[in-house]
Amino acid sequence: MLEVLHRTAEPGVRPLSASAAPAPSALIAGWREGLAIVNLRGDAEDAAFRRAAAEALGVALPTQAGATSEGSTARVVWAGPDDWFVIGPKGHAEGLATRLREALAGQHHAVTDVSSGYTVLHLSGTPTREVLAQGCPLDLHPRAFKRGACAGSHFFKASVWLWQTDEAPEYELLVRRSFMGYVWLMLERTAAECGLVTRRFA
């Protein structure tokens, strides 16, 4: 379930009700708080490592730079030749980390639950690329960055890891919790012209 509320950078503006439809030109943004976020390290060239990780996650590890893979319960984001972020369901970090450790027992690997240090910001709506472009140097044009692509970058002064989830367009940003307030403030400022709608995830 989700609740949609209107939010603008201008003080004194009352929120719209959840039943009010957002403007077609608005940026829709919301924090996906509580997701399981696990960092996995290992040898991508080791077939046994890839096979064990895939069995634990239900989806193959992406081994190509700038790629993601998505299963029924987890998204895996490439972060380096031997480095991945695994994004799982809310409240399942411990179980996810345990499954990986058990599957990879005896192999060279590292599994770290980083859920307490990161959160995920979901962005959608017609102006998404234009808003991101004001603070992110990545070329997000469809010819260069498509659904399933990911990259490390920054949004103004906050380091982020970004991936595209839909051509609509929809994006998600992995953000350090200490930068949540700053990132949201910059979203409010950059979306002042088109409008910002808050999407609340259950």
Backbone as ProteinMPNN parsed JSONL, in Angstrom:
{"seq_chain_A": "MLEVLHRTAEPGVRPLSASAAPAPSALIAGWREGLAIVNLRGDAEDAAFRRAAAEALGVALPTQAGATSEGSTARVVWAGPDDWFVIGPKGHAEGLATRLREALAGQHHAVTDVSSGYTVLHLSGTPTREVLAQGCPLDLHPRAFKRGACAGSHFFKASVWLWQTDEAPEYELLVRRSFMGYVWLMLERTAAECGLVTRRFA", "coords_chain_A": {"N_chain_A": [[0.839, -1.189, 0.0], [0.328, 2.332, -0.571], [0.596, 5.811, 0.164], [-0.257, 8.874, -1.171], [0.873, 12.115, -1.027], [0.794, 15.668, -1.372], [3.632, 17.749, -1.76], [5.548, 20.635, -1.49], [8.237, 22.983, -2.116], [7.63, 25.374, -1.142], [6.906, 27.186, 1.769], [4.103, 26.875, 4.014], [2.149, 25.738, 2.397], [-0.573, 23.642, 2.253], [-0.867, 20.025, 2.556], [-2.241, 17.927, -0.034], [-5.09, 15.739, -0.005], [-4.917, 12.117, 0.344], [-6.418, 11.052, -1.673], [-6.323, 12.808, -3.709], [-5.313, 13.399, -7.013], [-1.974, 13.383, -8.287], [-0.324, 16.013, -10.139], [0.214, 15.57, -13.65], [2.72, 16.39, -14.473], [4.367, 16.288, -12.291], [7.1, 15.45, -10.053], [7.426, 12.343, -8.487], [8.216, 11.081, -5.398], [9.691, 8.974, -2.899], [10.75, 7.482, 0.187], [11.923, 4.213, 0.564], [11.8, 2.851, 3.157], [13.3, 0.579, 5.525], [13.991, -1.594, 3.935], [15.795, -4.626, 3.257], [19.231, -4.478, 3.052], [22.082, -5.663, 1.832], [25.549, -6.095, 1.615], [27.559, -7.811, -0.629], [30.557, -9.54, -1.171], [32.893, -11.096, -3.334], [34.459, -13.54, -5.541], [33.83, -12.998, -8.777], [34.587, -14.466, -10.942], [34.651, -17.044, -10.177], [32.966, -19.901, -10.657], [31.657, -21.569, -8.853], [31.175, -19.883, -6.706], [29.415, -17.997, -7.889], [27.29, -19.684, -8.519], [26.448, -20.65, -5.995], [25.691, -18.259, -4.742], [23.607, -17.468, -6.405], [21.757, -19.505, -5.93], [21.109, -18.999, -3.285], [19.949, -16.486, -3.46], [18.031, -16.611, -5.415], [18.301, -15.478, -7.851], [20.548, -14.692, -10.5], [23.884, -13.412, -10.071], [24.722, -10.212, -11.304], [27.313, -9.806, -13.569], [28.359, -8.073, -15.336], [29.646, -4.834, -15.781], [27.834, -2.111, -14.408], [25.285, -3.272, -14.363], [22.156, -4.759, -13.326], [20.275, -7.317, -11.619], [17.149, -8.971, -11.216], [15.06, -10.764, -9.062], [12.29, -12.673, -7.726], [12.241, -11.939, -5.068], [14.452, -10.379, -4.545], [16.734, -7.794, -5.505], [19.737, -7.408, -7.263], [22.531, -5.423, -7.337], [25.152, -4.387, -9.284], [28.242, -3.356, -8.043], [30.908, -3.301, -8.38], [33.796, -5.195, -9.627], [33.953, -7.338, -7.833], [31.874, -6.961, -6.1], [28.682, -6.359, -4.729], [25.418, -4.959, -4.15], [22.727, -6.21, -2.411], [19.336, -6.007, -2.516], [16.609, -6.523, -0.566], [13.374, -7.724, 0.697], [11.448, -5.78, 3.057], [12.504, -5.893, 6.4], [13.859, -8.326, 6.202], [16.594, -8.593, 6.361], [18.391, -9.99, 8.099], [17.74, -12.703, 7.619], [18.333, -12.867, 4.893], [21.106, -12.334, 4.835], [21.986, -14.504, 6.35], [21.263, -16.726, 4.739], [22.961, -16.311, 2.555], [25.51, -16.524, 3.774], [25.474, -19.177, 4.665], [25.177, -20.559, 2.242], [27.538, -19.898, 0.994], [29.521, -20.89, 2.57], [32.799, -21.889, 3.348], [33.879, -20.836, 1.081], [35.692, -18.097, -0.428], [34.547, -15.096, 0.642], [32.494, -12.249, 1.596], [29.925, -11.106, 3.629], [27.845, -8.536, 4.484], [25.557, -6.913, 6.506], [24.152, -3.948, 5.712], [21.965, -2.454, 6.197], [21.29, -0.649, 8.212], [22.741, 1.576, 7.612], [22.05, 2.572, 5.143], [19.448, 3.67, 2.867], [16.694, 3.509, 0.519], [15.709, 5.554, -2.144], [12.906, 6.178, -4.049], [12.072, 7.284, -7.268], [9.867, 8.734, -9.625], [7.878, 9.68, -12.514], [7.201, 12.126, -15.078], [9.147, 14.33, -15.111], [11.457, 13.213, -14.021], [14.104, 12.562, -15.006], [15.015, 15.113, -15.739], [15.014, 16.481, -13.299], [16.891, 14.957, -11.802], [19.128, 15.45, -13.375], [19.916, 17.988, -12.659], [21.516, 17.728, -10.454], [23.049, 15.49, -10.779], [25.656, 14.047, -12.626], [25.432, 11.958, -14.464], [24.638, 10.561, -17.677], [21.46, 10.157, -18.362], [19.803, 9.697, -20.458], [17.604, 7.698, -22.463], [19.019, 6.352, -24.507], [21.459, 5.906, -23.412], [21.204, 4.993, -20.812], [19.36, 2.54, -19.529], [16.464, 0.554, -18.499], [17.326, -1.554, -15.855], [19.953, -0.801, -15.794], [22.755, 0.467, -13.86], [24.671, 2.7, -11.755], [27.333, 4.257, -9.947], [27.326, 7.454, -8.466], [26.725, 10.926, -7.81], [24.387, 13.031, -6.111], [24.075, 16.244, -6.234], [25.925, 17.04, -3.462], [25.85, 14.59, -2.277], [26.833, 11.246, -2.128], [25.656, 8.61, -4.183], [24.138, 5.502, -5.219], [22.727, 4.517, -8.174], [19.94, 3.172, -9.956], [17.883, 2.087, -12.738], [14.488, 1.25, -12.748], [12.285, 1.083, -14.354], [11.046, 1.967, -17.631], [9.449, 4.167, -17.522], [9.773, 7.21, -16.781], [11.347, 5.338, -14.071], [13.344, 5.444, -11.18], [15.724, 4.306, -8.712], [17.544, 5.25, -5.837], [20.311, 4.487, -3.926], [21.008, 5.604, -0.81], [23.017, 7.057, 1.707], [22.026, 7.031, 5.099], [22.662, 9.244, 6.635], [22.563, 11.286, 4.827], [19.956, 11.658, 4.1], [18.162, 13.806, 4.775], [19.424, 15.975, 3.515], [19.408, 15.175, 0.787], [16.647, 15.084, 0.316], [15.952, 17.755, 0.733], [17.303, 18.964, -1.433], [15.893, 17.769, -3.511], [13.376, 18.968, -3.156], [14.031, 21.589, -3.792], [14.959, 21.418, -6.466], [12.738, 20.435, -7.722], [10.892, 22.424, -7.594], [9.701, 23.828, -9.674], [8.249, 21.944, -11.204], [6.786, 20.596, -9.302], [6.467, 18.537, -6.401], [5.613, 15.377, -5.334], [4.935, 13.357, -2.595], [5.485, 9.966, -2.121], [4.425, 7.41, -0.125], [5.64, 4.46, 1.141], [4.39, 1.373, 2.317]], "CA_chain_A": [[0.0, 0.0, 0.0], [1.06, 3.574, -0.546], [-0.183, 7.018, 0.369], [0.312, 9.951, -1.957], [0.624, 13.435, -0.454], [1.464, 16.739, -2.107], [4.691, 18.416, -0.997], [6.254, 21.613, -2.298], [9.322, 23.66, -1.415], [7.133, 26.634, -0.623], [6.327, 27.033, 3.097], [2.728, 27.291, 4.197], [1.229, 25.07, 1.49], [-1.147, 22.475, 2.911], [-0.85, 18.83, 1.736], [-3.485, 17.433, -0.591], [-5.501, 14.46, 0.567], [-4.362, 10.957, -0.344], [-7.24, 10.732, -2.833], [-6.081, 13.788, -4.762], [-4.376, 12.901, -8.014], [-0.85, 14.281, -8.525], [-0.247, 16.601, -11.471], [0.969, 14.701, -14.567], [4.09, 16.88, -14.653], [5.054, 16.319, -10.998], [8.034, 14.41, -9.632], [6.898, 11.535, -7.39], [9.392, 10.587, -4.682], [9.414, 8.405, -1.586], [11.772, 6.624, 0.79], [11.53, 2.819, 0.782], [12.44, 2.576, 4.44], [13.224, -0.752, 6.105], [14.404, -2.663, 3.031], [17.026, -5.344, 3.572], [20.325, -4.062, 2.169], [23.236, -6.483, 2.191], [26.693, -5.994, 0.714], [28.188, -9.105, -0.89], [31.853, -9.5, -1.854], [33.37, -12.42, -3.717], [35.133, -13.671, -6.838], [32.84, -13.187, -9.836], [35.091, -15.421, -11.933], [34.525, -18.373, -9.589], [31.642, -20.431, -11.004], [31.036, -22.118, -7.647], [30.684, -18.722, -5.947], [28.242, -17.462, -8.581], [26.207, -20.665, -8.422], [25.952, -20.676, -4.615], [24.999, -16.989, -4.484], [22.348, -17.487, -7.152], [20.84, -20.41, -5.243], [20.662, -18.335, -2.053], [19.189, -15.274, -3.765], [16.965, -16.849, -6.373], [18.595, -14.696, -9.049], [21.979, -14.708, -10.796], [24.642, -12.181, -9.843], [25.155, -9.523, -12.525], [28.778, -9.747, -13.64], [28.73, -7.009, -16.268], [29.679, -3.518, -15.142], [26.661, -1.276, -14.601], [24.089, -4.077, -14.584], [21.424, -5.264, -12.174], [19.412, -8.467, -11.891], [16.006, -8.915, -10.317], [14.294, -11.975, -8.876], [10.99, -12.459, -7.1], [12.369, -11.354, -3.726], [15.687, -9.61, -4.359], [17.406, -7.115, -6.616], [21.182, -7.397, -7.059], [23.086, -4.267, -8.032], [26.606, -4.476, -9.465], [28.935, -2.205, -7.48], [32.326, -3.472, -8.665], [34.088, -6.536, -10.151], [33.744, -8.354, -6.796], [31.1, -6.211, -5.116], [27.27, -6.22, -5.083], [24.406, -4.647, -3.154], [21.532, -7.046, -2.538], [18.198, -5.295, -1.943], [15.57, -7.505, -0.305], [12.138, -7.239, 1.315], [11.489, -5.096, 4.34], [12.612, -6.729, 7.585], [14.436, -9.639, 5.917], [18.052, -8.476, 6.233], [19.085, -11.064, 8.812], [17.534, -13.958, 6.898], [19.054, -12.781, 3.631], [22.532, -12.48, 5.125], [22.216, -15.877, 6.817], [21.2, -17.621, 3.58], [24.181, -16.131, 1.773], [26.655, -17.071, 4.509], [25.367, -20.642, 4.669], [25.408, -21.049, 0.881], [28.918, -19.619, 0.593], [30.439, -21.432, 3.576], [33.971, -22.555, 2.788], [34.371, -20.078, -0.064], [36.174, -16.747, -0.133], [33.435, -14.174, 0.473], [32.142, -11.405, 2.735], [28.519, -10.71, 3.627], [27.676, -7.508, 5.517], [24.256, -6.246, 6.558], [24.366, -2.501, 5.789], [20.626, -1.856, 6.209], [21.213, 0.47, 9.153], [23.497, 2.71, 7.098], [21.543, 3.025, 3.852], [18.036, 3.519, 2.535], [16.462, 3.601, -0.922], [14.789, 6.594, -2.576], [12.234, 5.845, -5.305], [11.682, 8.468, -8.035], [9.146, 8.463, -10.864], [7.188, 10.831, -13.076], [7.744, 12.682, -16.326], [10.35, 15.167, -15.007], [12.482, 12.575, -13.188], [15.449, 12.722, -15.563], [15.398, 16.528, -15.707], [15.324, 16.826, -11.913], [18.159, 14.321, -11.459], [20.216, 16.068, -14.144], [20.359, 19.224, -12.008], [22.517, 17.453, -9.435], [23.748, 14.222, -11.075], [26.32, 14.191, -13.922], [25.222, 10.803, -15.346], [23.782, 10.696, -18.846], [20.322, 9.273, -18.121], [18.981, 9.572, -21.668], [17.338, 6.273, -22.743], [20.011, 5.734, -25.385], [22.676, 5.622, -22.647], [20.902, 4.417, -19.5], [18.067, 1.895, -19.706], [15.976, -0.277, -17.405], [18.3, -2.573, -15.464], [21.292, -0.218, -15.692], [23.081, 1.084, -12.576], [25.954, 3.398, -11.72], [27.629, 5.066, -8.779], [27.466, 8.855, -8.836], [26.358, 11.787, -6.691], [23.289, 13.972, -6.315], [24.712, 17.396, -5.611], [27.103, 16.637, -2.695], [25.603, 13.292, -1.637], [27.159, 10.064, -2.922], [24.512, 7.724, -4.358], [24.196, 4.463, -6.247], [21.458, 4.721, -8.859], [19.554, 2.208, -10.987], [16.587, 2.345, -13.355], [13.598, 0.109, -12.55], [11.242, 1.07, -15.377], [11.265, 2.972, -18.663], [8.361, 5.146, -17.402], [10.873, 6.469, -16.149], [11.431, 5.177, -12.631], [14.703, 5.204, -10.701], [15.942, 4.191, -7.278], [18.868, 5.705, -5.401], [20.799, 4.014, -2.634], [21.486, 6.823, -0.153], [23.402, 6.921, 3.111], [21.002, 7.617, 5.966], [23.099, 10.548, 7.12], [22.318, 12.277, 3.786], [18.544, 11.65, 3.721], [17.599, 15.15, 4.868], [20.04, 16.808, 2.485], [18.902, 14.757, -0.527], [15.246, 15.497, 0.188], [15.951, 19.21, 0.586], [17.692, 19.285, -2.802], [14.757, 17.385, -4.363], [12.367, 20.019, -3.03], [14.484, 22.788, -4.502], [15.064, 21.185, -7.904], [11.407, 20.125, -8.25], [9.994, 23.538, -7.273], [8.968, 24.251, -10.867], [7.311, 20.918, -11.671], [6.0, 20.087, -8.179], [6.972, 17.306, -5.792], [4.59, 14.582, -4.661], [5.529, 12.33, -1.736], [4.901, 8.623, -2.165], [4.766, 6.707, 1.111], [5.59, 3.011, 0.992], [4.006, 0.679, 3.559]], "C_chain_A": [[0.878, 1.244, 0.0], [0.089, 4.718, -0.35], [0.5, 8.121, -0.401], [-0.098, 11.288, -1.352], [1.365, 14.476, -1.274], [2.487, 17.413, -1.201], [5.357, 19.429, -1.914], [7.345, 22.246, -1.463], [8.847, 24.97, -0.799], [6.498, 26.436, 0.746], [4.871, 27.478, 3.116], [1.721, 26.651, 3.281], [0.736, 23.791, 2.148], [-1.073, 21.258, 1.995], [-2.225, 18.547, 1.148], [-3.862, 16.137, 0.104], [-4.925, 13.325, -0.251], [-5.144, 10.623, -1.589], [-7.008, 11.692, -3.986], [-5.018, 13.282, -5.719], [-3.232, 13.88, -8.205], [-0.891, 14.833, -9.939], [0.597, 15.709, -12.371], [2.427, 15.106, -14.705], [4.915, 16.828, -13.378], [6.075, 15.195, -10.866], [7.416, 13.669, -8.452], [8.091, 10.863, -6.706], [8.992, 10.022, -3.33], [10.538, 7.503, -1.12], [11.21, 5.219, 0.999], [12.236, 2.327, 2.051], [12.276, 1.115, 4.853], [13.627, -1.89, 5.191], [15.668, -3.344, 3.561], [18.092, -4.925, 2.564], [21.593, -4.756, 2.644], [24.327, -6.299, 1.145], [27.362, -7.359, 0.602], [29.489, -8.895, -1.644], [32.283, -10.92, -2.165], [33.969, -12.4, -5.113], [34.113, -13.984, -7.931], [33.291, -14.183, -10.893], [35.006, -16.862, -11.44], [33.101, -18.887, -9.83], [30.914, -20.969, -9.78], [30.459, -20.994, -6.78], [29.415, -18.177, -6.581], [27.047, -18.394, -8.423], [25.6, -20.671, -7.017], [25.181, -19.405, -4.289], [23.646, -16.962, -5.178], [21.316, -18.384, -6.483], [20.27, -19.759, -3.979], [19.719, -17.171, -2.343], [17.994, -15.512, -4.678], [17.123, -16.041, -7.645], [20.109, -14.677, -9.248], [22.626, -13.367, -10.488], [24.939, -11.511, -11.185], [26.676, -9.399, -12.514], [29.263, -8.692, -14.62], [28.661, -5.674, -15.56], [28.406, -2.734, -15.453], [25.375, -2.028, -14.85], [23.432, -4.45, -13.263], [20.679, -6.526, -12.596], [18.32, -8.482, -10.836], [15.284, -10.246, -10.295], [12.977, -11.663, -8.205], [11.1, -11.781, -5.738], [13.624, -10.505, -3.537], [16.127, -8.95, -5.655], [18.892, -7.075, -6.286], [21.775, -6.312, -7.951], [24.603, -4.398, -8.087], [27.251, -3.208, -8.924], [30.437, -2.255, -7.728], [32.574, -4.884, -9.142], [33.858, -7.654, -9.137], [32.799, -7.844, -5.711], [29.659, -6.029, -5.601], [26.478, -5.71, -3.873], [23.198, -5.54, -3.436], [20.405, -6.337, -1.797], [17.047, -6.291, -1.802], [14.361, -6.91, 0.384], [12.365, -6.608, 2.683], [11.55, -6.098, 5.486], [13.265, -8.081, 7.384], [15.958, -9.621, 5.823], [18.783, -9.639, 6.884], [18.949, -12.391, 8.079], [18.292, -13.989, 5.589], [20.547, -12.991, 3.838], [22.862, -13.904, 5.556], [22.214, -16.854, 5.653], [22.471, -17.528, 2.748], [25.385, -16.759, 2.478], [26.641, -18.596, 4.498], [25.681, -21.211, 3.29], [26.869, -20.911, 0.468], [29.944, -20.122, 1.6], [31.582, -22.182, 2.907], [34.551, -21.852, 1.577], [34.823, -18.69, 0.383], [35.039, -15.758, -0.406], [33.31, -13.273, 1.702], [30.691, -10.971, 2.564], [28.317, -9.738, 4.786], [26.298, -6.876, 5.41], [24.498, -4.752, 6.748], [23.033, -1.747, 5.83], [20.545, -0.642, 7.112], [21.906, 1.721, 8.623], [22.964, 3.3, 5.807], [20.025, 2.941, 3.806], [17.886, 3.762, 1.045], [15.411, 4.667, -1.203], [14.225, 6.221, -3.937], [11.763, 7.127, -5.975], [10.953, 8.049, -9.301], [8.44, 9.729, -11.323], [7.932, 11.412, -14.265], [9.036, 13.478, -16.147], [11.524, 14.52, -14.272], [13.894, 12.807, -13.72], [15.926, 14.164, -15.459], [15.765, 16.966, -14.287], [16.663, 16.231, -11.499], [19.335, 15.027, -12.14], [20.726, 17.353, -13.498], [21.445, 18.969, -10.96], [23.328, 16.201, -9.674], [24.352, 14.302, -12.467], [26.111, 13.027, -14.885], [24.352, 11.174, -16.545], [22.649, 9.681, -18.703], [19.38, 9.185, -19.318], [18.79, 8.085, -21.983], [18.358, 5.597, -23.645], [21.26, 5.308, -24.61], [22.415, 4.88, -21.347], [19.48, 3.876, -19.557], [17.651, 1.13, -18.453], [16.977, -1.392, -17.121], [19.717, -2.042, -15.344], [21.496, 0.38, -14.299], [24.434, 1.772, -12.67], [26.104, 4.117, -10.392], [27.847, 6.508, -9.215], [27.218, 9.714, -7.594], [25.167, 12.626, -7.097], [23.657, 15.206, -5.513], [25.905, 16.891, -4.785], [26.939, 15.286, -1.996], [25.969, 12.15, -2.587], [25.933, 9.16, -2.986], [24.9, 6.583, -5.297], [22.811, 4.429, -6.861], [21.197, 3.619, -9.874], [18.161, 2.536, -11.502], [15.728, 1.087, -13.248], [12.525, -0.003, -13.619], [11.526, 2.176, -16.384], [10.351, 4.177, -18.498], [8.729, 6.641, -17.436], [10.696, 6.359, -14.633], [12.873, 4.829, -12.266], [14.681, 4.966, -9.197], [17.371, 4.585, -6.968], [19.169, 5.11, -4.038], [21.51, 5.187, -1.972], [21.902, 6.506, 1.288], [22.387, 7.652, 3.987], [21.382, 9.023, 6.447], [22.847, 11.659, 6.097], [20.847, 12.37, 3.402], [17.949, 13.065, 3.715], [18.126, 16.066, 3.784], [19.485, 16.475, 1.104], [17.471, 15.226, -0.716], [15.137, 17.016, 0.015], [16.298, 19.61, -0.847], [16.607, 18.869, -3.798], [13.688, 18.473, -4.33], [12.755, 21.255, -3.835], [14.49, 22.576, -6.014], [13.707, 20.88, -8.535], [10.415, 21.254, -8.006], [9.139, 23.936, -8.471], [7.905, 23.233, -11.277], [6.386, 20.416, -10.558], [6.538, 18.754, -7.695], [5.844, 16.633, -5.022], [5.268, 13.485, -3.864], [4.764, 11.024, -1.85], [5.365, 7.878, -0.921], [4.567, 5.209, 0.919], [5.263, 2.371, 2.337], [5.178, -0.151, 4.046]], "O_chain_A": [[2.006, 1.231, 0.493], [-1.096, 4.604, -0.662], [1.715, 8.29, -0.297], [-1.287, 11.558, -1.186], [2.439, 14.203, -1.809], [2.233, 17.622, -0.015], [5.701, 19.08, -3.044], [7.382, 22.074, -0.244], [9.571, 25.601, -0.029], [5.618, 25.585, 0.88], [4.459, 28.342, 2.341], [0.537, 26.977, 3.36], [1.537, 22.95, 2.556], [-1.2, 21.406, 0.779], [-3.248, 18.881, 1.746], [-3.016, 15.507, 0.74], [-4.497, 13.52, -1.389], [-4.611, 9.976, -2.489], [-7.438, 11.435, -5.11], [-3.964, 12.801, -5.303], [-3.466, 15.086, -8.28], [-1.431, 14.194, -10.841], [1.593, 15.145, -11.918], [3.279, 14.274, -15.017], [6.06, 17.279, -13.376], [5.94, 14.135, -11.477], [6.932, 14.301, -7.513], [8.876, 10.167, -7.349], [8.068, 10.523, -2.688], [11.196, 6.843, -1.924], [10.124, 5.067, 1.559], [13.143, 1.497, 1.999], [11.253, 0.491, 4.571], [13.612, -3.046, 5.613], [16.496, -2.72, 4.225], [17.873, -5.01, 1.355], [22.107, -4.467, 3.725], [24.065, -6.342, -0.057], [27.69, -7.984, 1.61], [29.531, -8.166, -2.635], [32.07, -11.836, -1.37], [33.981, -11.366, -5.782], [33.595, -15.098, -8.004], [32.471, -14.691, -11.657], [35.261, -17.796, -12.201], [32.144, -18.358, -9.264], [29.694, -20.843, -9.676], [29.386, -21.141, -6.195], [28.437, -17.92, -5.879], [25.922, -17.939, -8.216], [24.379, -20.694, -6.867], [24.139, -19.459, -3.637], [22.659, -16.492, -4.613], [20.129, -18.06, -6.47], [19.099, -19.946, -3.647], [18.803, -16.899, -1.567], [17.058, -14.712, -4.711], [16.184, -15.93, -8.433], [20.865, -14.65, -8.277], [21.999, -12.316, -10.626], [25.37, -12.189, -12.118], [27.251, -8.93, -11.532], [30.465, -8.446, -14.718], [27.716, -5.411, -14.817], [27.951, -2.691, -16.596], [24.46, -1.496, -15.479], [24.077, -4.455, -12.214], [20.479, -6.771, -13.786], [18.535, -8.059, -9.701], [14.934, -10.799, -11.337], [12.585, -10.499, -8.125], [10.159, -11.121, -5.298], [13.831, -9.961, -2.452], [15.92, -9.477, -6.749], [19.271, -6.748, -5.162], [21.548, -6.288, -9.161], [25.26, -4.508, -7.051], [26.858, -2.104, -9.3], [31.161, -1.344, -7.326], [31.668, -5.715, -9.079], [33.597, -8.793, -9.523], [32.904, -8.238, -4.549], [29.429, -5.603, -6.733], [26.824, -5.992, -2.725], [22.714, -5.608, -4.566], [20.503, -6.094, -0.594], [16.567, -6.838, -2.795], [14.326, -5.705, 0.632], [13.355, -6.884, 3.36], [10.755, -7.036, 5.544], [13.239, -8.914, 8.29], [16.55, -10.542, 5.26], [19.695, -10.211, 6.288], [19.928, -13.123, 7.931], [18.838, -15.026, 5.212], [21.179, -13.745, 3.098], [23.897, -14.449, 5.172], [23.08, -17.726, 5.584], [22.997, -18.542, 2.29], [26.186, -17.448, 1.846], [27.685, -19.229, 4.34], [26.37, -22.224, 3.176], [27.377, -21.714, -0.315], [31.127, -19.801, 1.483], [31.365, -23.003, 2.015], [35.615, -22.238, 1.093], [34.399, -18.181, 1.42], [34.616, -15.599, -1.551], [33.952, -13.516, 2.724], [30.285, -10.526, 1.491], [28.586, -10.078, 5.939], [25.917, -6.367, 4.356], [24.984, -4.323, 7.795], [22.978, -0.553, 5.535], [19.811, 0.301, 6.816], [21.677, 2.816, 9.137], [23.365, 4.393, 5.407], [19.401, 2.236, 4.599], [18.837, 4.174, 0.38], [14.35, 4.684, -0.577], [14.981, 5.973, -4.876], [11.127, 7.965, -5.336], [11.374, 7.11, -9.977], [8.409, 10.728, -10.606], [9.135, 11.211, -14.428], [9.951, 13.323, -16.956], [12.488, 15.206, -13.934], [14.782, 13.205, -12.966], [17.085, 14.421, -15.133], [16.712, 17.728, -14.094], [17.488, 16.926, -10.906], [20.405, 15.18, -11.55], [21.855, 17.767, -13.763], [22.204, 19.874, -10.614], [24.202, 15.867, -8.874], [23.631, 14.601, -13.418], [26.57, 13.097, -16.025], [23.445, 11.999, -16.436], [22.856, 8.484, -18.902], [18.276, 8.654, -19.199], [19.714, 7.293, -21.793], [18.546, 4.383, -23.556], [22.027, 4.464, -25.074], [23.307, 4.207, -20.829], [18.516, 4.638, -19.623], [18.393, 1.069, -17.474], [17.421, -2.087, -18.035], [20.598, -2.744, -14.848], [20.53, 0.756, -13.635], [25.24, 1.468, -13.549], [25.117, 4.534, -9.786], [28.49, 6.752, -10.236], [27.471, 9.282, -6.47], [24.959, 12.901, -8.279], [23.569, 15.22, -4.285], [26.839, 16.347, -5.375], [27.798, 14.885, -1.21], [25.477, 12.092, -3.713], [25.249, 8.959, -1.983], [25.859, 6.685, -6.063], [21.819, 4.324, -6.141], [22.112, 3.179, -10.57], [17.362, 3.172, -10.815], [16.167, -0.006, -13.606], [11.917, -1.061, -13.78], [12.153, 3.184, -16.059], [10.465, 5.132, -19.267], [8.001, 7.358, -18.122], [10.003, 7.16, -14.005], [13.53, 4.037, -12.941], [13.748, 5.368, -8.501], [18.292, 4.295, -7.732], [18.368, 5.221, -3.109], [22.493, 5.706, -2.501], [21.211, 5.772, 1.994], [21.947, 8.753, 3.658], [20.518, 9.878, 6.639], [22.908, 12.84, 6.441], [20.511, 13.093, 2.465], [17.304, 13.463, 2.745], [17.373, 16.844, 3.198], [19.132, 17.372, 0.338], [17.114, 15.713, -1.788], [14.316, 17.496, -0.767], [15.659, 20.497, -1.414], [16.417, 19.533, -4.817], [13.157, 18.854, -5.373], [11.913, 21.884, -4.475], [14.072, 23.459, -6.764], [13.536, 21.042, -9.743], [9.213, 21.064, -8.192], [7.986, 24.335, -8.308], [6.794, 23.606, -11.653], [5.319, 19.87, -10.84], [7.01, 17.94, -8.489], [5.204, 17.247, -4.169], [6.096, 12.753, -4.406], [3.543, 10.988, -1.693], [6.566, 7.734, -0.692], [3.477, 4.749, 0.58], [5.794, 2.776, 3.371], [5.077, -0.818, 5.076]]}, "name": "protein", "num_of_chains": 1, "seq": "MLEVLHRTAEPGVRPLSASAAPAPSALIAGWREGLAIVNLRGDAEDAAFRRAAAEALGVALPTQAGATSEGSTARVVWAGPDDWFVIGPKGHAEGLATRLREALAGQHHAVTDVSSGYTVLHLSGTPTREVLAQGCPLDLHPRAFKRGACAGSHFFKASVWLWQTDEAPEYELLVRRSFMGYVWLMLERTAAECGLVTRRFA"}
